[in-house]
Amino acid sequence: MNRLIGFGRSLAARLVIGAVAWSLLILVIGGVLLSQQYRDSAMRSLDGDLRVVLDGLIASADVGADGALALRQTPNDQRFQTPSSGRYWQIAPLTQGIAPTPVQQSQSLWDEASLPWPTGGAAPLADRKGETRYANVTGPFDQPVRLAVQVVTLPGAETPYAFFAAADRRPALIDARRFTTTLALALAVMAAGLIAMVVLQVRVGLAPLNRLRGDVAEVRRGKRARLDGEYPTEVAPLTDELNALLDHNRAVVDRARTHVGNLAHALKTPISVMLNEARAEKGPLAELVTRQSEAMRRNVDHYLQRAQAAARAETMGARTEVQPVIDDIARTLERLFGRQKDMDIHVAPGPALVFRGERQDLEEMAGNLMENACKYGGGAVHVAVREGQAPHTLEIAIGDDGPGLAPEAREAALTRGVRLDETAPGQGLGLSIVAEFARLYGGALVLGESSLGGLEATLRLPATD
């Protein structure tokens, strides 16, 4: 069902189906009309032949003094001399009998009684003397024949005479069927050609839209900043609007960053003043102000960082190479923690992956996790950058040789404000900030057990080309 709905929403499918349906309808109607026209033409040609035979018989017929009808000349077509040849003629008085009683007939009739009256019998013929009437009847030897009858009153004759000429219709019908078959094959080939042309025309016509889709995808992946290039007149207004939207989006993000930065400075300074004054005083009130001020500062840091990350995550076109960022963080942390312990940060070589996001966010996420590994581990840290299991994703796995976390404590470690180690400085914002940053980018932070025996934090993020 979903495939049918998706197919029905396809512009290319609509154009192809509409054009193909209309073309096939025209071809079918044209084929039927041409076939019927050929059949009618074959019958008219057969009627013309029979009309010539009747004219010859009437012109050659005479009535003698004894009232007997005689022919000065009979049709010279050899088929009239061959029994059951499919060509017949006869002359019979116009009577009201069930069947005509021929006074003259072709040898091709042989011992058959006679050609039959047309549908309706002899009575309608008497009222339309001199006119030729055509009909399809079953003739001699059970052959389907085309019958032509004309009633004429000859000089000296007491009664009118009916002149008959008939021809087997089967050869004409066979020719018509052959023509219909040939026509059907020709129209089928034409239909296949038309369908191919329609599909090609639609593909060529919609190629700019496919190119536009690819260009928009490159903008989203960070390969280009705007939709540059030559587009058809019908598509150019759309690309102009998209470029204006991209520019507006960048301007909004820049303003948001500026406002967040101004807000950070506006809030942090008064909070720092309150903390300094409270720490300089003694007593319960000073301790209360100190605790609440520190809580305010933690919340301000958290939500400012989250707001900044959200603004950057919505920015289209951002891209960052992962490996150089990891290498820079590793060198910085080795110098920082190398004074306290014997540090060994091993960054495993991996593919050249690109993070679809801001470098600052990647530095904060990966730096926070690598700093925790150095802080809580015994000195060995292993970092691996690899492709994610899902398409267009990457993973950064950071493991240490520290005490690790029990499975039930790992979920709590991702909760904002929860500190599992009260002896280490901090406010418990690190892992929660990383997890929220990852979710803002459509990724995730997963905690597990490292091969070194400690904790392994796996950061899953969107990737681009």
N, C-alpha and C positions, 0 to 999 in steps of 0.2 A: 504494500500500500504506500509506504514512504517513497519507494522508487517511482511509483506512478505519480505521486504528488510532485516530487522533484522534477520528473520529466515534464509534467504539465506546466511547471513554472519556468521551464527553459525557453528563452526567447528563440534560440536556434531551432528547437524542436517545434515550436509553434509555426515559425516561418516555413520550415521544411514540410510539416504535415499539411499546412494550408495550401502551399503551392502544389504539392504532390496530389492532394485530394482533388483540387480544381483541375489539374492537368489530366488526371486519370478519368475524371468525370467527362471532360471534353473529348478525350480519346474514345471512351466507351460510347458516348452518344454519336460521335462521328463515325465510329466503326459500324454501329447498328444502322445508321442512315445510309452509309455507303453500301453495306451488304444488301439492304432492302432495295436500294436504287439499282444495284446490279441485277438482283433477281427480277425486278420489274422490267428492267431493260431487256433481259433475256426473254421474258414473256411477250413483250412488245415485238421483239424481233421474230419470235415464233408466230405471233398473230399476223405479222406482215407476210410471212411465208404462206400461211394458210389463206390469207386474203388474195394472194397471187393465184393460188390454186383455184379458189372459187371463181375469180374473174375469168380464168381460162375455161373452166367448165361452163359457165354461163354463156360465154361468147361462142362456144362450140356447140351448144345444145340447139336442136331443131325438133319440131313436132311435125311428123309426116301427115299425109292425107288420111291415113288410117288412125291417126291420133297417137301413134307410138312415138316415143322420144328417142332420138338418136344423137350421137356425138360425131361431129366431123373430125375431131382430133382429141385424143386423150392426153393427159399430162405425160411428158416423156421422162420423168424422173424414174430411174430404175427401181427405186424403193417401192414404187406403187405396183411393181410387177412381182416383188418378192414377198411371199407369205410371212406374216408376223414381223414385218420390217420396221414397224413403228410409223409408217406413213400410209394414210387411208383417205379414200374419198368415196362418195356415193350420192345418187340422186334418187329421191323418193317422192311420190305424191303427198301432198299435205293432207293427211287423214288424222282422225282422232283415235287411232289405235294405240295400244300400249307401246308398240315398237314400230319404227318405220318399215315400209315394204319397198326395198330398193328396186328400181327398174334398171339402173346402171350402177356398177360399183367397181372398185379397183380389185385387181387380182390378189393384192396383199391381204384382202379380207378373207380369202380362201373360203372355207366352209362356215365361217362365222355368220350368224344371222344378219346383223346389220349394226351400224353405229347407232347409239341410243339418242333419244331426244334430249335436249338440254333440260335442266331442272325446271319443272313446271309443265312439261309436255309440249304438245303441238299448238295448244290454244293461244299462248302468248305470241307465237310466231305469226299466226294469221292476222293479228292486229298490227304487226310491225313489218309489213312486206317491204322488201327492198333494203332493210337494215341488216347488218351482220351482227349476230349475237355470238359471244364467246363464253365458254364455260369449261370448267375442269370436271371431267367425268371419268368413270371407269369404262374403258373401251374394250375392244376385242382382245382376246387372250389375257384378260384381266390386267391390261396395261393402263396406267394412269395417263390419260391423253388430254391434250388441249383441243377442244372442239370448236369449230367455227361453222355456223349455219346461217344461210340466207334464203328467204322465200322469194321466189320470182314467178310471175305469171307469164309464160311464154306465148307468143302468138300461135293461135290455132289450138291451144290447150284448153280443155274444159275445166281443169283444176290447177291450182298453183302447185309448183314443184319446190321441194326443199333441197338445196344443194349443201352437202356436208363435206368438210375437209377436217382431218384430224392428224395430230402428230404426238408421238410419245414424249411426255414431259420429262422423263428421267434424265436424258442427256443434258437438258438445260438445268435441271436441278443439281445434277452432279457438278456441272461447271460452276454453278452458284456456290455450292458448298466448297469447292476448291478455292474459289475466289475468297470466300469468307475465311477459310483456313489461312490462306496466304496473307490476307489483310490482317488477321489476328496476330500472326507472327510478326508482320511488319510493325503493327502498332505496339506490340509487346517490346520489340527492340527500341522503338521510338520512346516508349514510356521509360524503359531503363535508361536511355540516354538523357531524357528530361530529368529523371530523378537524380542522376549523377550531376547534371548541370545545376540543378536546384541546390543540391548539397554543396557543390563547389562554390556557387554564388553566395550562399549563406555564410560559408566559412570565410570567404574572401571579404564579404561585407561586414562580418562581425569581427574580423581580425583586429581592427583598432581597439575594440572593447576588450579583447583578450590581452592585447598589449598594455592597455590601461590597467587591467587587473594585475598584471605582473609588475608594472611600475609602482602601483599602490603597495603591493606586497614588499617591494624593495624599500619603499619609504618606511614601512612599518618595521622592517628588519634593520634599518639604519644604513642601507647602502646608498641612499640618496636623500637629500633634504626636501626636494620639491619635485613636482611632475614636470620635467623639462622634456622637450621634444616636439616634433611636428605631429599634430593630430588633425583628423578631418574636421571640417567646419561644424558638423553636427555634434562632435564630441568636445571640441575646444571650449565651449562655455562650461561644461562639466569640469574639465581640468582646471579652468580658471577659478571656479568656485572651490574646488578641493585645495588648490594652492592658497587661496585666501583663508580657508579653514585651518590649514596647517600653520600659516603665519599667525593667525589669531590664537591658536592653541599654544604656540611657543611664547607669544606675548603674555598670555594668561599665566603660564607656568613661571615665567620670569617675574611677573608682578607678585605672584604668590610667594616665590622664594624671597623676594625683597621684603614683603610684609612679614613673613615668618622670621627673617633675620632681625628686622626692626623690633618685632615683638619680643624676641629672645633677649635683645639688649635692654629693652624697656622693663622686662620682668626680672632678669637676673641681677641687675644692679641693686634694686631695692631689697631683694631677698638676701643678697650678700651683705648689705648694710645691716639688715635685721639680725642675721646670723652673727656677725662680728660684735654687735652691741650686746646680743644675748649672751654670747660666750664670755664677754667681759664682766658680766654681772654674775652674782651668786643667788641661789635661792630657787624655790619651786617654780616661780613665774619664769625665770630665765631658762630653766630646763624645759618647760613647756613650750616657750617660744622657739627654743632651739630645735626641739623635735618637730614641731609643726612647720618651721621654716625649711628644715631639711626635707620633709615630706613634700612641701610645695615645690622645692627645687627639683626633686626627683620627678614629680609629675610634670613639671614644665619641661624638663629635659626629654622625658618620654614622649609627650604629645607633640613637642616641636620636632623631634626627630621623625616621629611617625608622619606628621604633616609634610615635612620636607620629602620623605621617601614616597609618600602618596603622590605628591606633585611630580616628582621625577619619574615614577612608574608610569604615569599617564602620558609622558612625553613620547611621541612617535619619532623613530629614527635614531634613538640612542643605541650605541653598540660599544662593547669594551672587550678587548682581547684578555683572556683569563690568565694565561701563563705568565705574562710579564707582571701582572698585579700580584700574583701569588709569590713570585720570586722576590719582588721588592719587599713584601711583608715579611717573608722568611729572613731576608738579610737584616731588616730592622729589628726583628725580635731576637735574632741571635746576638746582635750587639747589646740589646737591652737586658736580656736575661743571662747572657754569658758571664756577666759579672757576679751573678748569684749562684749559678750552678753550671755544670758541664752540659751545654745544650747541643743537641744534634737534630736539626730540622731537615728532614730528607723530603725533597719535592720530587716525586717520581715523574719521569718524562712521559708525556701524554700527547694526544692530538692537539692541534692548534684550534681550540674552540673559542667561540666569541659569545659573550654574554649580551643578551638583548636588554640593555639597561645602562644606567649611569655608572661611571667608574667609581665615583664617590660611594655609592651604595654597595658596590661589590667590595670595595676596600673595607667598609664598615662591617659587613657581614662576615667576610672571610677573616678580616683582622681580628674581630671579636672572638671567633671560634679558635683561631690559631693562638691568640693570647691566652685564652682559657687553658688550652692544651699545654702551653709552656708554663703557666702558673701552677696548675694542679698536677702536672705530670712529673715524672722523675727525671726528665731531660731529653727523652727520645720522642720525637714527633714525626709522624708520617703523613704527607699530604699527597693525594692523588686526584688528578683532574681527568674525567672520562666522560664519554657520551652517556646520556640518560637512556633508560629503557623506553620511554615514550619518544615519539618523533619530535625533533626540534627542541630537545632538552639536553642539559648537561648536569653533571654531578661533581661536587667537590667534597671528597671524603677526608676528614682530618681526625687522625687517631693518636692517642698518647699512651704512655706506659704507667699512668697514675692508677689510683685505686678504683676509678670508674664509678658507675652508678648502678644501683640495683634496678631491675626492670620497673618496680613500682615507683621508684623515685624519678625516673626519667621524665614522665609526664608532668610531675610537679616542677621539675627544673625549667620547663617552658612557660610556667605561670609567672606573670609580672609581679615583682616584689618578693618572690620566694627565694631565699638564700639557703642553700644546703650546707654551705661552709661559712659559719659565722666568724671564723678567724681571719678570713681574707677580706680585704677592704672592698667596698662596693655597695650598691643598693639593690642588687638582684634584678637589674634591668637588661643585662647582656643577652642571655639566651632568648628572652621574650622579645626583645627588639629585633634580633636576627630572625626569629620565627615570623614576626609580623612583617618585616621587610620582605621575606621570602613569599609570604602569602599575597602581599600587594603586587608582586610580579607574577602571581599565578604558580608559585613554587611551594616548597615545603622544607622544613628542617626535621630530620629524623635522627634520633639518638639510638645508638646500639653499642655493641661490644667490639673493641678494637683487637686486631691481631696481635698488638703489642701487650694486651692484657688490660688496658684501661678503657676509656670511653672513646667511641668513634661518633663524630657528628657529621652527618651527610647532608649537604646543602644541595637541594634540587632547584634549578633555575631554568628559565627559558633561554634557548640558544638561537643564534641566527647564523647566516652564512658569512 
